[in-house]
């Protein structure tokens, strides 16, 4: 049987596997209000989904680093209050791709800027946890340090290798330029999911861009 083009598949979560905007956007508005700041417009808030949130509170929210860290803590308290899988939907066709890759024996991992406990909650809620050999997400904040996308990807690769997975030919599926930037630090190609929350031009540098989940399988499964 021909070998698969990639030995393992890493997945971003927000905007790639799951659309959590139904819960994320109202919580962001609540955080801005509590901090005495006007909330960005709804179409602007959609671009917050995917990148590390402490970075986005600074870049898009105009906060200092200390203010951003407090805002993120407040946001996470609201997420815990609401339930991590609340108002989350899985993108059409993604579950079927996850199941097909697992059935084909291709190991999968998440590599998400979303906190790891939240990623686990979503995957468990939707019955997707068994499709993954490894779940990697952002870890609890350490003062003065940021868990970058590159760091999360590196952690996912390390955990896969520890589990005995061949990590010589990985690929990342993601929907933001942060996925491309983080993957580039490890020399990993990216397949870009156009159904996420990207802005025009963010897919530049990817090895492929797909509009629907079913377009992934020909790129990931062994070819005849």
NUMI-63044 format. One record per residue (C-alpha): x negated, y negated, z negated. Coordinates in nm, 4 decimals, padded with zeros to 6 digits, always signed. Example, Ala and Ser with C-alpha at 12.3 -4.5 7.8 and 13.67 -1.06 7.14 Angstrom:
+----------+----------+----------+
!       c1 !       c2 !       c3 !
+----------+----------+----------+
! -01.2300 ! +00.4500 ! -00.7800 !
! -01.3670 ! +00.1060 ! -00.7140 !
+----------+----------+----------+
END
This chain:
+----------+----------+----------+
!       c1 !       c2 !       c3 !
+----------+----------+----------+
! +00.0000 ! +00.0000 ! +00.0000 !
! -00.1377 ! -00.3469 ! +00.0828 !
! -00.2497 ! -00.5555 ! -00.2113 !
! -00.0442 ! -00.8554 ! -00.3178 !
! -00.1996 ! -01.1865 ! -00.2131 !
! -00.2260 ! -01.2880 ! -00.5810 !
! -00.3245 ! -01.0683 ! -00.8741 !
! -00.1039 ! -01.2613 ! -01.1194 !
! +00.1506 ! -01.5421 ! -01.1111 !
! +00.1646 ! -01.8346 ! -01.3528 !
! +00.4851 ! -02.0329 ! -01.3854 !
! +00.5555 ! -02.3844 ! -01.4974 !
! +00.8904 ! -02.3920 ! -01.6815 !
! +01.0629 ! -02.7321 ! -01.6805 !
! +01.1664 ! -02.8080 ! -01.3236 !
! +01.0458 ! -02.4718 ! -01.1943 !
! +01.2175 ! -02.1946 ! -01.3900 !
! +01.4623 ! -02.3998 ! -01.5917 !
! +01.6540 ! -02.7244 ! -01.5602 !
! +01.6671 ! -02.8577 ! -01.9131 !
! +01.7677 ! -03.2109 ! -01.8122 !
! +02.1141 ! -03.1696 ! -01.9599 !
! +01.9553 ! -03.1698 ! -02.3049 !
! +01.6326 ! -03.3608 ! -02.2427 !
! +01.7793 ! -03.6813 ! -02.1056 !
! +02.0337 ! -03.7473 ! -02.3852 !
! +01.7646 ! -03.6809 ! -02.6464 !
! +01.5260 ! -03.9263 ! -02.4779 !
! +01.7970 ! -04.1937 ! -02.4854 !
! +01.8513 ! -04.1224 ! -02.8549 !
! +01.4776 ! -04.1542 ! -02.9263 !
! +01.4480 ! -04.4863 ! -02.7434 !
! +01.7512 ! -04.6227 ! -02.9253 !
! +01.6156 ! -04.5156 ! -03.2635 !
! +01.2864 ! -04.6899 ! -03.1873 !
! +01.4612 ! -05.0123 ! -03.0913 !
! +01.3727 ! -04.9910 ! -02.7240 !
! +01.5978 ! -04.9987 ! -02.4187 !
! +01.6248 ! -04.6563 ! -02.2629 !
! +01.5127 ! -04.6261 ! -01.9006 !
! +01.7797 ! -04.5715 ! -01.6373 !
! +01.8999 ! -04.2160 ! -01.5848 !
! +01.7248 ! -04.1834 ! -01.2486 !
! +01.3984 ! -04.2876 ! -01.4142 !
! +01.4389 ! -04.0466 ! -01.7040 !
! +01.4511 ! -03.7501 ! -01.4645 !
! +01.0823 ! -03.8097 ! -01.3871 !
! +00.9920 ! -03.7533 ! -01.7507 !
! +01.0533 ! -03.3834 ! -01.7167 !
! +00.7411 ! -03.1729 ! -01.6742 !
! +00.4376 ! -03.3809 ! -01.7808 !
! +00.3138 ! -03.3796 ! -02.1428 !
! +00.5682 ! -03.5951 ! -02.3246 !
! +00.3224 ! -03.7927 ! -02.5391 !
! +00.1543 ! -03.9087 ! -02.2193 !
! +00.4840 ! -04.0074 ! -02.0589 !
! +00.6017 ! -04.2073 ! -02.3592 !
! +00.2879 ! -04.4161 ! -02.3123 !
! +00.2744 ! -04.4395 ! -01.9321 !
! +00.6457 ! -04.4774 ! -01.8620 !
! +00.7727 ! -04.5876 ! -02.2019 !
! +00.5081 ! -04.8503 ! -02.2713 !
! +00.4292 ! -04.7132 ! -02.6169 !
! +00.0987 ! -04.7044 ! -02.7984 !
! -00.0508 ! -04.3627 ! -02.8695 !
! +00.0712 ! -04.3717 ! -03.2309 !
! +00.4207 ! -04.4803 ! -03.1242 !
! +00.4281 ! -04.2083 ! -02.8595 !
! +00.3282 ! -03.9397 ! -03.1082 !
! +00.6052 ! -04.0479 ! -03.3458 !
! +00.8535 ! -04.0530 ! -03.0578 !
! +00.7565 ! -03.7006 ! -02.9557 !
! +00.7987 ! -03.5790 ! -03.3145 !
! +01.1434 ! -03.7381 ! -03.3257 !
! +01.2326 ! -03.5812 ! -02.9922 !
! +01.1293 ! -03.2349 ! -03.1114 !
! +01.3383 ! -03.2733 ! -03.4251 !
! +01.6385 ! -03.3473 ! -03.2041 !
! +01.5600 ! -03.0459 ! -02.9845 !
! +01.5485 ! -02.8215 ! -03.2908 !
! +01.8792 ! -02.9685 ! -03.4068 !
! +02.0491 ! -02.9041 ! -03.0732 !
! +01.8960 ! -02.5614 ! -03.0054 !
! +01.6121 ! -02.5124 ! -02.7609 !
! +01.8233 ! -02.3307 ! -02.5026 !
! +02.1147 ! -02.5751 ! -02.5253 !
! +02.2206 ! -02.7382 ! -02.1965 !
! +01.9552 ! -02.5412 ! -02.0064 !
! +02.0219 ! -02.3636 ! -01.6788 !
! +01.7986 ! -02.1314 ! -01.4783 !
! +01.7492 ! -02.2443 ! -01.1196 !
! +01.9326 ! -02.0344 ! -00.8585 !
! +01.7358 ! -01.7312 ! -00.7465 !
! +01.4480 ! -01.7714 ! -00.9935 !
! +01.5558 ! -01.4836 ! -01.2198 !
! +01.5703 ! -01.2560 ! -00.9160 !
! +01.2158 ! -01.3543 ! -00.8182 !
! +01.0900 ! -01.2877 ! -01.1709 !
! +01.2547 ! -00.9449 ! -01.1716 !
! +01.1196 ! -00.8592 ! -00.8254 !
! +00.7622 ! -00.9497 ! -00.9169 !
! +00.7802 ! -00.7455 ! -01.2340 !
! +00.9211 ! -00.4487 ! -01.0391 !
! +00.6321 ! -00.4831 ! -00.7936 !
! +00.3834 ! -00.4644 ! -01.0806 !
! +00.2592 ! -00.8238 ! -01.0481 !
! +00.1860 ! -00.9649 ! -01.3956 !
! +00.3393 ! -01.3021 ! -01.4781 !
! +00.2782 ! -01.5704 ! -01.7387 !
! +00.4228 ! -01.9076 ! -01.8231 !
! +00.1914 ! -02.2085 ! -01.8303 !
! +00.4136 ! -02.4865 ! -01.9568 !
! +00.3647 ! -02.8252 ! -02.1193 !
! +00.6831 ! -02.7468 ! -02.3107 !
! +00.6164 ! -02.6289 ! -02.6691 !
! +00.5611 ! -02.2557 ! -02.6749 !
! +00.8396 ! -02.1859 ! -02.9245 !
! +01.0866 ! -02.3627 ! -02.6930 !
! +00.9698 ! -02.1637 ! -02.3904 !
! +01.0178 ! -01.8407 ! -02.5847 !
! +01.3668 ! -01.9462 ! -02.6944 !
! +01.4754 ! -02.0178 ! -02.3358 !
! +01.3325 ! -01.6966 ! -02.1915 !
! +01.4844 ! -01.4869 ! -02.4682 !
! +01.8237 ! -01.6602 ! -02.4371 !
! +01.8425 ! -01.5854 ! -02.0649 !
! +01.7002 ! -01.2336 ! -02.0842 !
! +01.3826 ! -01.3191 ! -01.8941 !
! +01.1226 ! -01.2517 ! -02.1619 !
! +01.0474 ! -00.8969 ! -02.0442 !
! +00.9418 ! -01.0269 ! -01.7014 !
! +00.6354 ! -01.1916 ! -01.8556 !
! +00.3154 ! -01.0276 ! -01.9680 !
! +00.2204 ! -01.3514 ! -02.1452 !
! +00.4040 ! -01.6623 ! -02.2617 !
! +00.1871 ! -01.9740 ! -02.2907 !
! +00.3097 ! -02.3229 ! -02.3701 !
! +00.1967 ! -02.6303 ! -02.5567 !
! +00.0807 ! -02.5612 ! -02.9112 !
! +00.1515 ! -02.7770 ! -03.2186 !
! -00.0150 ! -03.1152 ! -03.1961 !
! -00.3562 ! -03.1680 ! -03.3509 !
! -00.4354 ! -03.5302 ! -03.4445 !
! -00.6643 ! -03.6843 ! -03.1862 !
! -00.6224 ! -03.3966 ! -02.9418 !
! -00.3826 ! -03.3353 ! -02.6561 !
! -00.2814 ! -03.0009 ! -02.5178 !
! -00.3258 ! -03.0794 ! -02.1494 !
! -00.1820 ! -02.8818 ! -01.8603 !
! -00.5309 ! -02.7537 ! -01.7815 !
! -00.5666 ! -02.6309 ! -02.1401 !
! -00.2352 ! -02.4458 ! -02.1242 !
! -00.3297 ! -02.2846 ! -01.7924 !
! -00.6644 ! -02.1799 ! -01.9381 !
! -00.4890 ! -02.0285 ! -02.2396 !
! -00.2495 ! -01.8373 ! -02.0130 !
! -00.5413 ! -01.6951 ! -01.8140 !
! -00.7297 ! -01.5988 ! -02.1313 !
! -00.4262 ! -01.4199 ! -02.2720 !
! -00.3656 ! -01.2379 ! -01.9461 !
! -00.7291 ! -01.1245 ! -01.9361 !
! -00.7056 ! -01.0077 ! -02.2984 !
! -00.4006 ! -00.8037 ! -02.1974 !
! -00.6061 ! -00.6315 ! -01.9281 !
! -00.4608 ! -00.8254 ! -01.6340 !
! -00.6695 ! -00.8950 ! -01.3244 !
! -00.7001 ! -01.2758 ! -01.3203 !
! -00.9328 ! -01.2928 ! -01.0193 !
! -00.6604 ! -01.4185 ! -00.7826 !
! -00.4064 ! -01.6234 ! -00.9794 !
! -00.1500 ! -01.8660 ! -00.8414 !
! +00.0578 ! -02.1275 ! -01.0211 !
! +00.4137 ! -02.2206 ! -00.9280 !
! +00.5030 ! -02.5738 ! -01.0373 !
! +00.6929 ! -02.8873 ! -00.9477 !
! +00.4769 ! -03.1837 ! -01.0551 !
! +00.1363 ! -03.3278 ! -00.9695 !
! +00.0311 ! -03.2422 ! -01.3260 !
! +00.0573 ! -02.8759 ! -01.2252 !
! -00.1742 ! -02.9374 ! -00.9300 !
! -00.4178 ! -03.1408 ! -01.1402 !
! -00.4303 ! -02.8805 ! -01.4178 !
! -00.4647 ! -02.5899 ! -01.1775 !
! -00.7431 ! -02.7675 ! -00.9878 !
! -00.9589 ! -02.7643 ! -01.3010 !
! -00.9497 ! -02.3839 ! -01.2821 !
! -00.9674 ! -02.3572 ! -00.9035 !
! -00.6164 ! -02.2113 ! -00.8877 !
! -00.3889 ! -02.2603 ! -00.5857 !
! -00.0381 ! -02.3973 ! -00.6419 !
! +00.2888 ! -02.3174 ! -00.4704 !
! +00.5081 ! -02.6243 ! -00.5079 !
! +00.8758 ! -02.5932 ! -00.6025 !
! +01.0636 ! -02.8731 ! -00.4304 !
! +01.3779 ! -02.8145 ! -00.6372 !
! +01.2207 ! -02.9654 ! -00.9496 !
! +01.1693 ! -03.3243 ! -01.0613 !
! +00.8866 ! -03.4344 ! -00.8350 !
! +00.8492 ! -03.7693 ! -00.6685 !
! +00.7553 ! -03.8036 ! -00.2991 !
! +00.4003 ! -03.6956 ! -00.2267 !
! +00.3448 ! -03.4886 ! -00.5420 !
! +00.3180 ! -03.1634 ! -00.3475 !
! +00.0060 ! -03.2839 ! -00.1654 !
! -00.2737 ! -03.0348 ! -00.2168 !
! -00.0498 ! -02.7318 ! -00.2707 !
! -00.1035 ! -02.4199 ! -00.0575 !
! +00.2703 ! -02.4076 ! +00.0180 !
! +00.5901 ! -02.5898 ! -00.0733 !
! +00.9235 ! -02.4100 ! -00.0968 !
! +01.2769 ! -02.5434 ! -00.1078 !
! +01.4500 ! -02.2381 ! -00.2558 !
! +01.3407 ! -01.9577 ! -00.4857 !
! +01.3949 ! -01.6854 ! -00.2255 !
! +01.1206 ! -01.8446 ! -00.0148 !
! +00.8703 ! -01.7465 ! -00.2848 !
! +00.8855 ! -01.3696 ! -00.2375 !
! +00.7222 ! -01.3581 ! +00.1084 !
! +00.4353 ! -01.5611 ! -00.0377 !
! +00.3901 ! -01.3460 ! -00.3481 !
! +00.4729 ! -00.9840 ! -00.2653 !
! +00.2433 ! -00.7417 ! -00.0813 !
! +00.2650 ! -00.7845 ! +00.2937 !
! +00.3275 ! -00.4830 ! +00.5211 !
+----------+----------+----------+
END
